[in-house]
């Protein structure tokens, strides 16, 4: 539905327990979607995640500016690439390495025969910093696959899975929580207005990316869309003593995501 240069930053083994930042391709709210940009289409996104809490274990706020564009001239098969500049506005070591890259191959629904879902495979959160001696890495390198089907009245349902780098996604309570499931629902509420969109998504894994989110967007024009939503990080996670009382991902956050499509 919209393009997000979203949040899930890796702040190191301890900071990952409550750190957040995310740099994504065309997305729902937090997880990727099966949408992609076509040739000469460009999307500029400005995204922020602001915590509802200012407690020490809440996690940092994050701010991102991103650009995505398409590489293929086809309507049914698209390749999208993007880059994001992401910062928490703190003295975090990862703020010194703020660039993240993503790429995606996506197909449209009904390609080949009627009823076939849309598909997407890609990778995101490809950072530029990895230093094992410090335990700090921005190279989450999350590879994913998704399938999506639009159903009458209900809307679009998407589901898939992902796997990423263990070192970048580990938390104090779990060194191998680098894979999981993705799912989402979204729908244009045309009964009220073709400009109104609602969506929700889920990502498992008990790492800094794990979340449930819900949001709504409004298209002011064909080029300008604003999304607002709420993100709950790892709501089903059971804390252990080694987690020091902090959820991976941190406290819930409010997100706004402005997307400007060119031309």
Buried (B, 14 or more C-beta within 10 A) or exposed (E): BBBBBBBBBBBBBEBBBBBBBBBBBBBBBBBBBBBBBBEEBBBBBBBBBEBEEEEEBBBBBBBBBBBBBBBBEEEEBBBBBBBBBBBBEBEBBBBEBBBBBBBBBBBBBBEEEEEBBBBBBBBBBBBEBBEEEEBBBBBBBBBBBBBBBBEEEEBBBBBBBBBBBBBBBBBBBBEEBBBBEBBBBBBBEEEEEEBBBBBBBBBBBBBBBBBBBBBBBEBEEEEEBBBEBBBBBBEEBEBEEEBEEBBBBBBBBBBBBBBBBEE
